Amino acid sequence: MLSPTYGKVSIEEAADIIRQRVEHGHGEFNVMVGTDSQTSDNTKTVVVIALHHVGYGGIFFYDVAHVRRIDNLGQKLLYETQLSLEYARKLIDAFEVLKETAGFDYEKAMNFCIHVDAGVNGPSKKVIPEIVGWITACGYKVIIKPESFAASTIANRISK
């Protein structure tokens, strides 16, 4: 993963950076995973893991990948959701290791959710029930537009 603040890091290193910031901070912390993509000759996907320290700003990490061109909006949103779920699982796995090795109780220390680049006012509204159901069934809280800034703002800007 890449970070404007920390450079190139593994997902385990990103989890540890998040742990350190949460443990040394105060107040409310939100961790979110979101994905966006743009299609030209191929489809460029960007997965973002963001830490928001409410009232104090935040940091983020991202991965970029290029896959074959995906033209269908529904398929693209489902692929973005799949990537977000994969990264969320990897991040939670890393937090579980930190819980064992460093006593980091991530479930108490911060809120965790997945941001989806879909909203009720656009063409993506048709797949929202399916995506929300999928993410919820996996045990995560889901946020859609306009509040889903990890996907609709951070990942979107990097994907262009």
QUIJO-V83484 format. One record per pair of residues at least 24 apart in sequence whose C-alpha atoms are under 6 Angstrom apart, sorted by the first residue. I is the first residue (numbers start at 1). GAP is how many residues later the second one is. Records with the same first field share a line. If there is no record, write none. Layout:
I: GAP + GAP
//
This chain:
1: 60 + 61 + 62
2: 59 + 60
3: 58
12: 82
28: 26
29: 24 + 81
30: 80 + 81 + 82
31: 81
32: 80 + 81 + 82
33: 51 + 81 + 82
34: 50 + 80 + 81 + 116 + 117
35: 45 + 49 + 116 + 120
36: 115 + 119 + 120
37: 122
42: 26 + 27
43: 24 + 25 + 26
46: 109 + 113
48: 107
113: 27 + 28 + 29
114: 28
115: 27 + 28 + 29 + 33 + 36
116: 28 + 32 + 35
117: 34 + 35
118: 26 + 27
119: 25 + 26
//
